[in-house]
Every structure is written in C-alpha cells, then in structure tokens.
Amino acid sequence: MLGSLSVQPAGYVAISNDGCSNQTLAPGGTCSVELSYPAANAPVGAFAGTLVVPDDIPPDREAKLSLKGNLEQM
C-alpha cells in the first residue's frame, strides 16, 4: 500500500490531483498524480524538489522522484 504522497520542499509545488495516496497497487499496476505550480506562496524562479512516494513493501520504504523546473507567475 502506498502512503500519502508529498512534495519537498513543501509550499512550492502543490499536489492538485492525487490518485495514488493510500492506494494498493497490484504488481505492475499504475496510478497518477498531478502537480501544480506555483503553489500560492511559491517564489518565481528555478525549482528543484522531490516527490516522495512512501510504500509498505518492505516497511518504511519510499521512492523519491526528482522534480526540476522553472516556476512562473500565471
């Protein structure tokens, strides 16, 4: 089972559509998550962060996906 997804550092990129948190996936299964930026309080400019995906196989394990981009005012 996946735990609650999060973005680090917090406050820069928001998880806007989360179909993965607290889901159980079969082997080879998929889920999707959408990220939005900038979050309301994010500064404009270069961004580097991590999407953290915790799971329980083995216990207390997590995947970390690198995020890089340029945050712009919309």
Beta strands, then each sheet from edge to edge (+ up, - down):
strand 1: 6-8
strand 2: 14-18
strand 3: 33-36
strand 4: 45-55
strand 5: 61-71
sheet 1: 1+ 4- 5+
sheet 2: 2+ 3-
end
